[in-house]
Amino acid sequence: MALGGLTFPTHRPLLGAVPVPLEKQVLKGVSRSFYLTLRLLPRPMRGAASLGYLLARTSDTLADTAAAAPETRLQLLGQFSQAVAEMLETPRWPVSFLNAIADPRERHLLECSGEIFSWLQRLPENEAALVREVLKTIVSGQTLDLERFASASRENPVALTDDAALEDYAWRVAGCVGAFWTKLGFLTLEERFSKTPQSELLANGIAYGKGLQLVNILRDLAADLATGRCYLPVADPHDSCELVACHARWLERAGEWVGEGEIYAKLLCSRRLRAATALPALLARKTLEPLRGATWVALQTRTKIPRRLVYQSVIGAFFAK
């Protein structure tokens, strides 16, 4: 840029950086607190992390649009997964499916699939490989979900069989994100990400991701049961006493796994990076607090963190030591 005969360097966006329309019109619309996490990330990490989130939200919309038949959702999810893995053209979503999406922000997300896939193709190959890897694992969990609960209903709920099934599900849809976050950090920031070896951080990151998913499961117990889904491994999903006892047991596990995330964040190098990584843990703690000792009646009300507390948590995460 020239001004008065002087020449100033023009800012060049990073290859694979977040496209402004997708960030302002789509990413911000389909995420609430996690959008703030992504904004806090150092720029070298932000592009692939944001793209991975949008792709995961796309597959989540395909899997969770309840107005469409399970077989339709499985078919579209398979097409989406193949397109991501093989870098194919953007799948064409049937108008009937788009019309079945209740949330206009999620419909807009699918309508922007072309731009999202174009972004994936522009991403540096080593970053794109990590995105494809994590999406493959996430979609495997969403596919398993659709198959497991295909015949479930409020009257005939289906519960996970045992603790191992719940841990496996938490790994597939969120623990793998902790691994992705770690690998992407070392890839893009190298020694500026953490002085701790990647092999050591991976275990903390995976536990952190599983903990955040478990918090969602515990918070949404009643809402999931209303659709016939019981992610807690109980013998009888109709038995409220058994559900409350199982809920309390897994609440302790969630606290432990979120604690692994707090340790993880402290091992990162920059204040900005620590804040971005610690913010979900701070919000998870605020979600878990009212769930402790909750009765079955209390669990019928979904815990939601006010936006004021979200912003307070952002400040707290940034200035935490």
ABEGO torsion letter per residue (X at the ends): XBBGGBBBBBBBBBBGBBBAAAAAAAAAAABBAAAAAAAABBAAAAAAAAAAAAAAAAAAAAAABAABBAAAAAAAAAAAAAAAAAGBBBBBBBAAAAAABABAAAAAAAAAAAAAAAAAAABBAAAAAAAAAAAAAAAAAAAAAAAAAAABBAABBBBBABAAAAAAAAAAAAAAAAAAAAAAAAAAAEAAABABBAAAAAAAAAAAAAAAAAAAAAAAAAAAAAAGBBABBBABAABAAAAAAAAAAAAAAAAAAAAAAAAAAAABABAAAAAAAAAAAAAAAAAAAAABGBBAAAAABBBBBBAAAAAAAAAAAAABX
